[in-house]
Protein backbone atom coordinates (compact mmCIF):
# COMPACT_ATOMS: atom_id res chain seq x y z
CA UNK A 1 0.00 0.00 0.00
CA UNK A 2 0.93 3.67 -0.33
CA UNK A 3 0.94 5.30 3.07
CA UNK A 4 1.42 8.95 4.06
CA UNK A 5 2.12 9.75 7.70
CA UNK A 6 2.23 13.23 9.25
CA UNK A 7 2.99 15.01 5.96
CA UNK A 8 3.68 18.72 6.37
CA UNK A 9 4.64 21.31 3.76
CA UNK A 10 5.03 25.08 3.99
CA UNK A 11 5.69 27.82 1.45
CA UNK A 12 6.56 31.44 2.27
CA UNK A 13 3.64 32.69 4.35
CA UNK A 14 1.48 29.61 3.68
CA UNK A 15 1.04 26.33 5.58
CA UNK A 16 -0.04 24.20 2.61
CA UNK A 17 -0.23 20.83 4.40
CA UNK A 18 -0.50 20.20 8.13
CA UNK A 19 0.03 16.66 9.49
CA UNK A 20 -1.72 14.77 6.69
CA UNK A 21 -1.98 10.99 7.14
CA UNK A 22 -3.66 8.89 4.43
CA UNK A 23 -3.51 5.35 3.09
CA UNK A 24 -4.13 4.31 -0.52
CA UNK A 25 -4.50 0.65 -1.49
CA UNK A 26 -4.23 -1.39 -4.70
CA UNK A 27 -7.55 -2.06 -6.42
CA UNK A 28 -9.25 0.89 -4.69
CA UNK A 29 -10.42 4.08 -6.44
CA UNK A 30 -9.81 6.69 -3.73
CA UNK A 31 -11.10 10.23 -4.32
CA UNK A 32 -9.38 13.26 -2.85
CA UNK A 33 -11.57 16.34 -2.55
CA UNK A 34 -11.44 19.84 -1.12
CA UNK A 35 -11.77 23.46 -2.13
CA UNK A 36 -9.15 25.10 -4.33
CA UNK A 37 -6.16 25.76 -2.12
CA UNK A 38 -7.03 22.93 0.29
CA UNK A 39 -3.71 21.20 -0.46
CA UNK A 40 -4.72 18.41 -2.86
CA UNK A 41 -2.28 19.24 -5.65
CA UNK A 42 0.56 19.86 -3.17
CA UNK A 43 -0.04 16.42 -1.68
CA UNK A 44 -0.01 14.82 -5.15
CA UNK A 45 3.29 16.54 -5.95
CA UNK A 46 4.80 15.16 -2.75
CA UNK A 47 3.66 11.63 -3.62
CA UNK A 48 5.27 11.95 -7.07
CA UNK A 49 8.55 13.57 -5.96
CA UNK A 50 7.91 16.98 -7.52
CA UNK A 51 7.93 18.43 -3.98
CA UNK A 52 9.67 17.02 -0.93
CA UNK A 53 7.81 17.14 2.40
CA UNK A 54 9.12 19.30 5.24
CA UNK A 55 8.05 16.61 7.67
CA UNK A 56 6.42 13.18 7.69
CA UNK A 57 6.95 9.95 5.76
CA UNK A 58 5.92 8.41 2.45
CA UNK A 59 5.94 4.61 2.59
CA UNK A 60 5.41 2.17 -0.27
CA UNK A 61 4.60 -1.43 0.63
CA UNK A 62 5.84 -0.84 4.17
CA UNK A 63 9.21 0.71 3.23
CA UNK A 64 9.93 4.43 3.49
CA UNK A 65 10.74 6.07 0.14
CA UNK A 66 12.35 9.40 -0.71
CA UNK A 67 11.53 10.54 -4.23
CA UNK A 68 13.90 13.27 -5.42
CA UNK A 69 11.94 13.91 -8.64
CA UNK A 70 9.08 12.64 -10.77
CA UNK A 71 11.30 10.08 -12.52
CA UNK A 72 11.95 8.45 -9.14
CA UNK A 73 8.19 8.04 -8.67
CA UNK A 74 7.77 6.55 -12.16
CA UNK A 75 10.58 4.08 -11.41
CA UNK A 76 8.56 3.04 -8.33
CA UNK A 77 5.45 2.47 -10.48
CA UNK A 78 3.67 5.71 -9.55
CA UNK A 79 2.36 7.97 -12.31
CA UNK A 80 0.29 11.17 -12.42
CA UNK A 81 -2.00 12.85 -14.95
CA UNK A 82 -1.87 16.57 -14.18
CA UNK A 83 -4.87 18.87 -14.42
CA UNK A 84 -2.71 21.18 -16.56
CA UNK A 85 -2.29 19.95 -20.11
CA UNK A 86 1.43 19.23 -20.33
CA UNK A 87 2.43 18.12 -23.81
CA UNK A 88 5.18 18.97 -26.29
CA UNK A 89 3.25 20.48 -29.24
CA UNK A 90 5.95 19.88 -31.85
CA UNK A 91 6.43 16.24 -30.85
CA UNK A 92 4.29 13.39 -32.14
CA UNK A 93 1.48 11.71 -30.26
CA UNK A 94 3.67 8.63 -29.77
CA UNK A 95 6.64 10.64 -28.51
CA UNK A 96 4.44 12.33 -25.92
CA UNK A 97 3.05 9.00 -24.72
CA UNK A 98 6.44 7.30 -24.18
CA UNK A 99 8.36 10.44 -23.24
CA UNK A 100 9.22 9.30 -19.70
CA UNK A 101 10.79 6.07 -20.98
CA UNK A 102 11.93 6.81 -24.52
CA UNK A 103 15.33 5.34 -23.62
CA UNK A 104 13.67 1.90 -23.37
CA UNK A 105 12.93 1.90 -27.10
CA UNK A 106 16.42 1.74 -28.57
CA UNK A 107 20.05 0.77 -28.22
CA UNK A 108 23.25 2.73 -28.71
CA UNK A 109 21.35 5.99 -29.11
CA UNK A 110 19.14 4.72 -31.97
CA UNK A 111 15.38 4.78 -31.30
CA UNK A 112 13.15 2.04 -32.72
CA UNK A 113 10.37 4.34 -33.96
CA UNK A 114 8.28 1.47 -35.29
CA UNK A 115 8.12 0.00 -31.79
CA UNK A 116 7.39 3.45 -30.31
CA UNK A 117 4.41 3.94 -32.65
CA UNK A 118 3.11 0.40 -32.12
CA UNK A 119 3.25 0.83 -28.35
CA UNK A 120 1.54 4.22 -28.52
CA UNK A 121 -1.23 2.81 -30.74
CA UNK A 122 -1.96 0.18 -28.10
CA UNK A 123 -2.55 2.82 -25.41
CA UNK A 124 -4.42 5.17 -27.73
CA UNK A 125 -6.85 2.33 -28.31
CA UNK A 126 -7.25 1.89 -24.54
CA UNK A 127 -8.42 5.52 -24.14
CA UNK A 128 -10.67 5.40 -27.20
CA UNK A 129 -8.62 7.67 -29.49
CA UNK A 130 -8.40 6.86 -33.18
CA UNK A 131 -5.29 8.87 -34.02
CA UNK A 132 -2.13 8.35 -36.04
CA UNK A 133 0.66 7.95 -33.46
CA UNK A 134 3.06 9.71 -35.85
CA UNK A 135 1.06 12.94 -36.13
CA UNK A 136 2.07 16.03 -34.17
CA UNK A 137 0.08 16.70 -31.04
CA UNK A 138 -0.08 20.50 -31.35
CA UNK A 139 -3.23 20.71 -33.48
CA UNK A 140 -5.36 18.40 -31.34
CA UNK A 141 -8.20 19.49 -29.06
CA UNK A 142 -7.82 19.94 -25.31
CA UNK A 143 -9.88 16.79 -24.74
CA UNK A 144 -7.65 14.73 -27.05
CA UNK A 145 -4.52 16.03 -25.32
CA UNK A 146 -5.99 15.11 -21.94
CA UNK A 147 -6.72 11.56 -23.08
CA UNK A 148 -3.17 11.31 -24.48
CA UNK A 149 -1.82 12.28 -21.06
CA UNK A 150 -3.89 9.46 -19.58
CA UNK A 151 -2.52 7.07 -22.23
CA UNK A 152 0.97 8.18 -21.18
CA UNK A 153 0.25 7.30 -17.54
CA UNK A 154 -1.14 3.90 -18.55
CA UNK A 155 1.94 3.19 -20.67
CA UNK A 156 4.13 3.34 -17.55
CA UNK A 157 2.37 0.21 -16.18
CA UNK A 158 2.02 2.04 -12.87
CA UNK A 159 0.65 0.36 -9.76
CA UNK A 160 -0.65 3.73 -8.53
CA UNK A 161 -2.10 6.36 -10.90
CA UNK A 162 -2.97 9.87 -9.72
CA UNK A 163 -5.67 11.59 -11.79
CA UNK A 164 -5.99 15.34 -11.14
CA UNK A 165 -9.37 16.61 -12.49
CA UNK A 166 -9.16 14.08 -15.35
CA UNK A 167 -12.61 14.79 -16.85
CA UNK A 168 -12.52 18.61 -16.70
CA UNK A 169 -11.66 18.95 -20.42
CA UNK A 170 -13.72 15.98 -21.65
CA UNK A 171 -17.15 15.63 -23.22
CA UNK A 172 -19.70 13.32 -21.62
CA UNK A 173 -18.76 10.46 -23.96
CA UNK A 174 -15.02 10.92 -23.38
CA UNK A 175 -15.53 11.18 -19.62
CA UNK A 176 -17.46 7.90 -19.66
CA UNK A 177 -14.59 6.27 -21.58
CA UNK A 178 -12.19 7.46 -18.89
CA UNK A 179 -14.39 6.14 -16.08
CA UNK A 180 -14.54 2.78 -17.86
CA UNK A 181 -10.71 2.81 -17.90
CA UNK A 182 -10.69 3.55 -14.16
CA UNK A 183 -12.94 0.53 -13.53
CA UNK A 184 -10.58 -1.66 -15.58
CA UNK A 185 -7.58 -0.37 -13.59
CA UNK A 186 -9.39 -1.27 -10.37
CA UNK A 187 -9.97 -4.81 -11.66
CA UNK A 188 -6.25 -5.03 -12.47
CA UNK A 189 -5.46 -4.09 -8.83
CA UNK A 190 -4.11 -0.66 -9.71
CA UNK A 191 -4.61 1.96 -7.00
CA UNK A 192 -6.26 5.09 -8.40
CA UNK A 193 -6.14 8.45 -6.60
CA UNK A 194 -8.90 10.52 -8.16
CA UNK A 195 -9.02 14.31 -7.63
CA UNK A 196 -12.28 15.87 -8.78
CA UNK A 197 -14.69 18.70 -7.93
CA UNK A 198 -17.57 16.71 -9.45
CA UNK A 199 -19.22 15.17 -6.41
CA UNK A 200 -21.70 13.06 -8.40
CA UNK A 201 -18.83 11.67 -10.47
CA UNK A 202 -16.93 10.72 -7.30
CA UNK A 203 -19.94 9.04 -5.68
CA UNK A 204 -20.58 7.05 -8.86
CA UNK A 205 -17.01 6.01 -9.67
CA UNK A 206 -14.98 5.87 -6.45
CA UNK A 207 -14.80 3.52 -3.45
CA UNK A 208 -13.55 5.99 -0.85
CA UNK A 209 -13.37 9.76 -0.54
CA UNK A 210 -11.00 11.78 1.64
CA UNK A 211 -11.46 15.50 2.19
CA UNK A 212 -8.88 18.22 2.91
CA UNK A 213 -9.74 21.72 4.11
CA UNK A 214 -7.19 24.52 4.53
CA UNK A 215 -4.30 22.04 4.40
CA UNK A 216 -5.75 19.77 7.09
CA UNK A 217 -7.27 16.31 6.88
CA UNK A 218 -11.03 16.34 7.56
CA UNK A 219 -11.98 12.69 7.14
CA UNK A 220 -12.40 9.62 4.94
CA UNK A 221 -15.76 8.06 4.03
CA UNK A 222 -16.96 5.09 2.00
CA UNK A 223 -18.68 6.40 -1.14
CA UNK A 224 -21.61 3.99 -0.77
CA UNK A 225 -22.49 5.43 2.65
CA UNK A 226 -21.99 9.18 2.13
CA UNK A 227 -24.19 11.79 0.45
CA UNK A 228 -23.43 14.87 -1.64
CA UNK A 229 -24.46 17.15 1.24
CA UNK A 230 -22.14 15.25 3.61
CA UNK A 231 -19.18 15.85 1.30
CA UNK A 232 -20.05 19.52 0.83
CA UNK A 233 -20.17 20.05 4.61
CA UNK A 234 -16.78 18.35 4.95
CA UNK A 235 -15.31 20.57 2.22
CA UNK A 236 -16.64 23.98 3.26
CA UNK A 237 -17.81 23.47 6.85
CA UNK A 238 -21.44 24.36 6.06
CA UNK A 239 -24.31 23.48 3.72
CA UNK A 240 -24.19 24.38 0.03
CA UNK A 241 -26.39 27.29 -1.05
CA UNK A 242 -27.93 26.78 -4.51
CA UNK A 243 -31.14 28.67 -3.81
CA UNK A 244 -33.04 30.74 -6.39
CA UNK A 245 -31.30 34.11 -6.62
CA UNK A 246 -34.43 36.21 -7.04
CA UNK A 247 -35.65 38.46 -9.84
CA UNK A 248 -33.83 40.93 -12.07
CA UNK A 249 -34.81 44.38 -13.28
CA UNK A 250 -34.61 43.47 -16.97
CA UNK A 251 -35.14 46.44 -19.29
CA UNK A 252 -37.05 46.20 -22.60
CA UNK A 253 -34.13 47.46 -24.70
CA UNK A 254 -32.27 44.80 -26.68
CA UNK A 255 -28.52 45.29 -26.32
CA UNK A 256 -27.50 42.36 -28.53
CA UNK A 257 -29.34 40.65 -31.38
CA UNK A 258 -28.43 37.87 -33.77
CA UNK A 259 -30.49 37.77 -36.96
CA UNK A 260 -30.52 34.79 -39.33
CA UNK A 261 -27.03 33.65 -38.35
CA UNK A 262 -25.98 30.94 -40.79
CA UNK A 263 -22.90 28.80 -41.27
CA UNK A 264 -23.35 26.44 -44.18
CA UNK A 265 -23.57 22.86 -42.98
CA UNK A 266 -23.78 23.91 -39.32
CA UNK A 267 -26.22 26.71 -38.38
CA UNK A 268 -29.30 27.66 -40.38
CA UNK A 269 -30.84 31.11 -39.73
CA UNK A 270 -30.56 31.23 -35.94
CA UNK A 271 -32.06 34.21 -34.11
CA UNK A 272 -31.46 35.43 -30.57
CA UNK A 273 -31.67 38.60 -28.45
CA UNK A 274 -30.30 39.75 -25.09
CA UNK A 275 -31.89 42.51 -23.03
CA UNK A 276 -30.35 45.13 -20.75
CA UNK A 277 -29.67 43.68 -17.28
CA UNK A 278 -30.63 40.15 -18.30
CA UNK A 279 -28.89 36.84 -17.63
CA UNK A 280 -29.68 34.66 -20.65
CA UNK A 281 -28.82 30.99 -20.18
CA UNK A 282 -27.84 28.70 -23.05
CA UNK A 283 -28.62 25.07 -22.27
CA UNK A 284 -27.76 21.94 -24.21
CA UNK A 285 -25.45 18.97 -24.35
CA UNK A 286 -21.74 19.39 -25.11
CA UNK A 287 -21.51 19.75 -28.90
CA UNK A 288 -25.04 21.14 -29.28
CA UNK A 289 -23.68 24.38 -30.76
CA UNK A 290 -23.87 26.81 -27.82
CA UNK A 291 -20.21 27.80 -27.75
CA UNK A 292 -19.84 27.75 -31.54
CA UNK A 293 -22.83 30.10 -31.84
CA UNK A 294 -21.54 32.77 -29.46
CA UNK A 295 -18.10 32.68 -31.06
CA UNK A 296 -19.80 33.78 -34.29
CA UNK A 297 -21.38 36.74 -32.50
CA UNK A 298 -18.02 38.08 -31.29
CA UNK A 299 -16.09 37.55 -34.51
CA UNK A 300 -13.87 34.71 -33.32
CA UNK A 301 -15.37 32.53 -36.06
CA UNK A 302 -17.00 33.71 -39.30
CA UNK A 303 -20.64 33.35 -40.34
CA UNK A 304 -21.73 32.90 -43.96
CA UNK A 305 -25.00 34.83 -43.61
CA UNK A 306 -26.78 36.96 -41.03
CA UNK A 307 -25.94 39.95 -38.90
CA UNK A 308 -25.29 41.02 -35.33
CA UNK A 309 -26.87 44.20 -33.91
CA UNK A 310 -25.65 46.00 -30.80
CA UNK A 311 -28.00 48.53 -29.18
CA UNK A 312 -30.20 48.43 -32.29
CA UNK A 313 -27.45 49.14 -34.82
CA UNK A 314 -25.72 46.72 -37.16
CA UNK A 315 -22.33 45.78 -35.74
CA UNK A 316 -19.12 45.17 -37.66
CA UNK A 317 -17.30 42.61 -35.52
CA UNK A 318 -14.40 40.77 -37.13
CA UNK A 319 -12.44 39.79 -34.02
CA UNK A 320 -12.65 39.62 -30.26
CA UNK A 321 -10.67 42.85 -30.15
CA UNK A 322 -13.38 44.50 -32.28
CA UNK A 323 -16.04 43.21 -29.91
CA UNK A 324 -14.24 44.73 -26.92
CA UNK A 325 -12.99 48.01 -28.39
CA UNK A 326 -16.08 48.96 -30.43
CA UNK A 327 -18.95 47.44 -28.48
CA UNK A 328 -17.72 46.62 -24.94
CA UNK A 329 -18.41 42.90 -25.33
CA UNK A 330 -16.25 40.47 -23.36
CA UNK A 331 -15.91 36.70 -23.63
CA UNK A 332 -14.87 34.41 -20.77
CA UNK A 333 -13.89 31.26 -22.63
CA UNK A 334 -14.56 27.76 -21.28
CA UNK A 335 -10.91 26.89 -22.02
CA UNK A 336 -9.16 29.26 -19.64
CA UNK A 337 -5.87 27.34 -19.74
CA UNK A 338 -5.29 27.61 -23.49
CA UNK A 339 -7.42 30.60 -24.54
CA UNK A 340 -8.37 32.65 -21.48
CA UNK A 341 -5.07 33.10 -19.66
CA UNK A 342 -1.35 33.30 -20.30
CA UNK A 343 -0.50 30.85 -17.55
CA UNK A 344 3.22 31.53 -17.32
CA UNK A 345 2.79 35.26 -16.99
CA UNK A 346 1.78 37.17 -13.88
CA UNK A 347 -1.55 37.86 -12.24
CA UNK A 348 -1.20 41.57 -12.99
CA UNK A 349 -0.28 40.98 -16.64
CA UNK A 350 -3.35 38.80 -17.18
CA UNK A 351 -5.73 41.20 -15.44
CA UNK A 352 -4.72 44.23 -17.54
CA UNK A 353 -3.79 42.74 -20.91
CA UNK A 354 -7.19 43.66 -22.31
CA UNK A 355 -6.99 47.34 -21.34
CA UNK A 356 -3.47 48.32 -22.37
CA UNK A 357 -4.88 50.65 -25.04
CA UNK A 358 -6.93 52.45 -22.42
CA UNK A 359 -3.95 52.69 -20.05
CA UNK A 360 -1.54 54.00 -22.70
CA UNK A 361 -0.86 57.69 -23.27
CA UNK A 362 -0.37 59.30 -26.68
CA UNK A 363 3.23 58.08 -26.66
CA UNK A 364 1.98 54.48 -26.19
CA UNK A 365 3.43 54.23 -22.72
CA UNK A 366 1.44 52.50 -20.02
CA UNK A 367 0.34 54.62 -17.07
CA UNK A 368 1.90 52.35 -14.46
CA UNK A 369 0.09 54.00 -11.52
CA UNK A 370 -3.29 53.45 -13.15
CA UNK A 371 -2.29 49.92 -14.11
CA UNK A 372 -1.28 49.11 -10.51
CA UNK A 373 -4.49 50.61 -9.15
CA UNK A 374 -6.57 48.49 -11.54
CA UNK A 375 -4.67 45.34 -10.61
CA UNK A 376 -5.11 45.90 -6.88
CA UNK A 377 -8.80 46.75 -7.31
CA UNK A 378 -9.48 43.58 -9.30
CA UNK A 379 -7.54 41.31 -6.93
CA UNK A 380 -9.59 42.73 -4.08
CA UNK A 381 -12.91 42.63 -5.92
CA UNK A 382 -12.40 39.08 -7.19
CA UNK A 383 -10.96 37.91 -3.85
CA UNK A 384 -8.04 36.28 -5.64
CA UNK A 385 -5.82 34.33 -3.27
CA UNK A 386 -2.32 35.17 -4.45
CA UNK A 387 0.90 36.21 -2.68
CA UNK A 388 1.05 39.30 -4.93
CA UNK A 389 0.31 40.52 -8.45
CA UNK A 390 3.71 39.30 -9.69
CA UNK A 391 2.84 35.65 -9.00
CA UNK A 392 2.57 33.47 -12.11
CA UNK A 393 -1.02 32.43 -12.83
CA UNK A 394 0.10 28.82 -13.40
CA UNK A 395 0.91 28.49 -9.70
CA UNK A 396 -2.62 29.42 -8.57
CA UNK A 397 -5.53 27.07 -7.96
CA UNK A 398 -8.17 26.50 -10.65
CA UNK A 399 -10.72 28.64 -8.82
CA UNK A 400 -8.34 31.60 -8.57
CA UNK A 401 -7.38 31.21 -12.23
CA UNK A 402 -11.06 31.39 -13.14
CA UNK A 403 -11.50 34.53 -11.03
CA UNK A 404 -8.67 36.15 -12.99
CA UNK A 405 -10.18 34.99 -16.29
CA UNK A 406 -13.42 36.78 -15.37
CA UNK A 407 -11.66 39.73 -13.72
CA UNK A 408 -9.78 40.50 -16.95
CA UNK A 409 -13.09 41.35 -18.63
CA UNK A 410 -14.45 43.23 -15.63
CA UNK A 411 -11.35 45.43 -15.74
CA UNK A 412 -12.22 46.15 -19.38
CA UNK A 413 -15.59 47.55 -18.17
CA UNK A 414 -17.66 45.43 -20.55
CA UNK A 415 -21.38 46.12 -20.83
CA UNK A 416 -22.11 42.70 -22.36
CA UNK A 417 -20.36 39.63 -20.99
CA UNK A 418 -20.50 36.13 -22.47
CA UNK A 419 -19.43 33.58 -19.86
CA UNK A 420 -18.85 29.99 -21.00
CA UNK A 421 -18.88 27.26 -18.31
CA UNK A 422 -17.85 29.66 -15.51
CA UNK A 423 -17.37 27.07 -12.76
CA UNK A 424 -15.92 24.03 -14.53
CA UNK A 425 -13.05 22.67 -12.44
CA UNK A 426 -13.60 24.97 -9.45
CA UNK A 427 -14.59 24.04 -5.92
CA UNK A 428 -17.87 24.63 -4.10
CA UNK A 429 -16.69 27.80 -2.34
CA UNK A 430 -15.30 29.40 -5.52
CA UNK A 431 -18.45 28.35 -7.38
CA UNK A 432 -20.69 30.18 -4.91
CA UNK A 433 -18.49 33.28 -5.13
CA UNK A 434 -18.61 33.27 -8.95
CA UNK A 435 -22.39 32.81 -8.87
CA UNK A 436 -22.77 35.81 -6.56
CA UNK A 437 -20.46 37.84 -8.80
CA UNK A 438 -22.41 37.05 -11.97
CA UNK A 439 -25.69 37.87 -10.25
CA UNK A 440 -24.42 41.18 -8.90
CA UNK A 441 -23.12 42.20 -12.33
CA UNK A 442 -26.67 41.98 -13.68
CA UNK A 443 -28.58 43.00 -10.55
CA UNK A 444 -26.46 45.91 -9.29
CA UNK A 445 -24.47 47.02 -12.35
CA UNK A 446 -27.12 46.23 -15.00
CA UNK A 447 -24.66 44.30 -17.14
CA UNK A 448 -26.14 41.98 -19.76
CA UNK A 449 -24.87 38.40 -19.57
CA UNK A 450 -25.03 35.30 -21.74
CA UNK A 451 -24.35 32.28 -19.51
CA UNK A 452 -23.41 28.96 -21.12
CA UNK A 453 -23.47 26.14 -18.59
CA UNK A 454 -23.82 22.36 -18.44
CA UNK A 455 -24.50 22.64 -14.69
CA UNK A 456 -28.31 22.62 -14.46
CA UNK A 457 -28.59 24.01 -10.88
CA UNK A 458 -26.22 26.83 -11.90
CA UNK A 459 -28.29 27.63 -14.98
CA UNK A 460 -31.59 27.62 -13.08
CA UNK A 461 -30.23 29.63 -10.15
CA UNK A 462 -28.83 32.45 -12.31
CA UNK A 463 -30.66 32.62 -15.65
CA UNK A 464 -33.91 34.51 -16.09
CA UNK A 465 -34.46 33.19 -19.61
CA UNK A 466 -33.07 30.00 -21.14
CA UNK A 467 -32.53 29.02 -24.77
CA UNK A 468 -32.18 25.28 -25.40
CA UNK A 469 -29.74 24.14 -28.09
CA UNK A 470 -29.73 20.75 -29.77
CA UNK A 471 -27.83 19.70 -32.91
CA UNK A 472 -26.91 23.29 -33.84
CA UNK A 473 -30.51 24.51 -33.52
CA UNK A 474 -32.38 26.55 -30.91
CA UNK A 475 -35.16 24.08 -30.11
CA UNK A 476 -36.91 25.87 -27.27
CA UNK A 477 -37.09 28.83 -24.89
CA UNK A 478 -38.11 29.14 -21.24
CA UNK A 479 -38.95 32.81 -20.98
CA UNK A 480 -40.78 33.40 -17.69
CA UNK A 481 -38.10 32.51 -15.15
CA UNK A 482 -38.07 36.17 -14.09
CA UNK A 483 -41.79 36.13 -13.30
CA UNK A 484 -41.96 33.23 -10.86
CA UNK A 485 -39.63 30.86 -9.03
CA UNK A 486 -39.15 27.60 -10.91
CA UNK A 487 -37.97 24.38 -9.30
CA UNK A 488 -35.05 22.36 -10.58
CA UNK A 489 -37.45 19.54 -11.53
CA UNK A 490 -39.78 21.88 -13.46
CA UNK A 491 -36.99 23.40 -15.59
CA UNK A 492 -35.29 20.04 -16.16
CA UNK A 493 -38.58 18.55 -17.33
CA UNK A 494 -39.22 21.48 -19.67
CA UNK A 495 -35.74 21.26 -21.19
CA UNK A 496 -36.20 17.50 -21.59
CA UNK A 497 -39.41 18.14 -23.54
CA UNK A 498 -37.57 20.47 -25.93
CA UNK A 499 -34.76 17.97 -26.45
CA UNK A 500 -37.25 15.17 -27.10
SULFENPE-V124035 format. One record per backbone hydrogen bond with DSSP energy under -0.5 kcal/mol. CO is the residue of the C=O (numbers start at 0). NH is the residue of the N-H. If there is no record, write none. Layout:
<<CO & NH> <CO & NH>>
//
This chain:
<<0 & 2> <0 & 60> <1 & 23> <2 & 58> <3 & 21> <4 & 56> <6 & 19> <7 & 53> <7 & 54> <8 & 15> <8 & 16> <10 & 13> <13 & 10> <13 & 15> <16 & 8> <18 & 20> <19 & 6> <21 & 3> <23 & 1> <24 & 27> <27 & 29> <27 & 191> <28 & 30> <28 & 206> <28 & 207> <29 & 193> <30 & 209> <31 & 195> <32 & 211> <34 & 37> <37 & 214> <38 & 42> <39 & 43> <40 & 44> <41 & 45> <42 & 46> <43 & 47> <44 & 49> <44 & 50> <45 & 48> <54 & 7> <56 & 4> <57 & 64> <58 & 2> <59 & 62> <62 & 59> <64 & 57> <65 & 67> <68 & 72> <69 & 73> <70 & 74> <71 & 75> <72 & 75> <72 & 77> <73 & 76> <76 & 158> <76 & 159> <78 & 161> <79 & 81> <80 & 163> <83 & 85> <84 & 86> <86 & 88> <87 & 90> <88 & 137> <90 & 136> <91 & 95> <92 & 96> <93 & 97> <95 & 98> <97 & 100> <98 & 101> <100 & 103> <101 & 104> <102 & 105> <104 & 111> <106 & 109> <108 & 110> <109 & 106> <110 & 112> <111 & 115> <112 & 116> <113 & 117> <114 & 118> <115 & 119> <116 & 120> <117 & 121> <118 & 122> <119 & 123> <120 & 124> <121 & 125> <122 & 126> <123 & 128> <124 & 127> <127 & 129> <128 & 130> <130 & 132> <131 & 134> <132 & 93> <134 & 92> <136 & 139> <140 & 144> <141 & 145> <142 & 146> <143 & 147> <144 & 148> <145 & 149> <146 & 150> <147 & 151> <148 & 152> <149 & 153> <150 & 154> <151 & 155> <152 & 155> <152 & 157> <153 & 156> <158 & 190> <159 & 78> <160 & 162> <160 & 192> <161 & 80> <161 & 163> <162 & 164> <162 & 194> <164 & 167> <166 & 169> <170 & 174> <171 & 175> <172 & 176> <173 & 177> <174 & 178> <175 & 179> <176 & 180> <177 & 181> <178 & 182> <179 & 183> <180 & 184> <181 & 185> <182 & 186> <183 & 187> <184 & 189> <185 & 188> <189 & 191> <190 & 160> <190 & 192> <191 & 29> <191 & 193> <192 & 162> <192 & 194> <193 & 31> <193 & 195> <194 & 164> <194 & 165> <196 & 198> <197 & 201> <198 & 202> <199 & 203> <200 & 204> <201 & 205> <206 & 222> <207 & 30> <208 & 220> <209 & 32> <210 & 217> <210 & 218> <212 & 215> <214 & 17> <215 & 212> <218 & 210> <220 & 208> <221 & 224> <222 & 225> <226 & 230> <227 & 231> <228 & 232> <229 & 233> <230 & 234> <231 & 235> <232 & 236> <239 & 241> <247 & 249> <252 & 254> <252 & 275> <254 & 310> <255 & 273> <256 & 308> <257 & 259> <257 & 271> <258 & 306> <260 & 269> <261 & 303> <261 & 304> <262 & 265> <262 & 266> <266 & 262> <266 & 268> <269 & 260> <271 & 257> <273 & 254> <273 & 255> <274 & 277> <275 & 250> <277 & 279> <277 & 448> <278 & 280> <278 & 463> <278 & 464> <279 & 450> <280 & 282> <280 & 466> <281 & 452> <282 & 468> <284 & 287> <287 & 471> <288 & 292> <289 & 293> <290 & 294> <291 & 295> <292 & 295> <292 & 296> <293 & 297> <294 & 299> <294 & 300> <295 & 298> <304 & 261> <306 & 258> <307 & 314> <308 & 256> <309 & 312> <312 & 309> <314 & 316> <315 & 317> <318 & 322> <319 & 323> <320 & 324> <321 & 325> <321 & 326> <322 & 326> <322 & 328> <323 & 327> <327 & 414> <327 & 415> <329 & 417> <330 & 332> <331 & 419> <333 & 335> <334 & 338> <334 & 339> <335 & 340> <340 & 342> <341 & 344> <342 & 393> <344 & 392> <345 & 349> <346 & 350> <347 & 351> <348 & 352> <351 & 354> <352 & 355> <354 & 358> <355 & 359> <358 & 366> <360 & 363> <364 & 360> <365 & 367> <366 & 370> <367 & 371> <368 & 372> <369 & 373> <370 & 374> <371 & 375> <372 & 376> <373 & 377> <374 & 378> <375 & 379> <376 & 380> <377 & 381> <378 & 382> <378 & 383> <379 & 382> <383 & 385> <387 & 390> <388 & 347> <390 & 346> <391 & 394> <392 & 395> <396 & 400> <397 & 401> <398 & 402> <399 & 403> <400 & 404> <401 & 405> <402 & 406> <403 & 407> <404 & 408> <405 & 408> <405 & 409> <406 & 410> <407 & 411> <408 & 413> <409 & 412> <414 & 447> <415 & 329> <416 & 418> <416 & 449> <417 & 331> <417 & 419> <418 & 420> <418 & 451> <420 & 423> <422 & 425> <426 & 430> <427 & 431> <428 & 432> <429 & 433> <430 & 434> <431 & 435> <432 & 436> <433 & 437> <434 & 438> <435 & 439> <436 & 440> <437 & 441> <438 & 442> <439 & 443> <439 & 444> <440 & 446> <441 & 445> <445 & 276> <447 & 416> <448 & 279> <448 & 450> <449 & 418> <449 & 451> <450 & 281> <450 & 452> <451 & 420> <453 & 455> <454 & 458> <455 & 459> <456 & 460> <457 & 461> <458 & 462> <460 & 244> <463 & 480> <463 & 481> <464 & 280> <465 & 477> <466 & 282> <466 & 468> <467 & 474> <467 & 475> <469 & 472> <472 & 469> <472 & 474> <475 & 467> <476 & 478> <477 & 465> <479 & 482> <479 & 483> <483 & 485> <486 & 490> <487 & 491> <488 & 492> <489 & 493> <490 & 494> <491 & 495> <492 & 496> <493 & 497> <494 & 498> <495 & 499>>
//
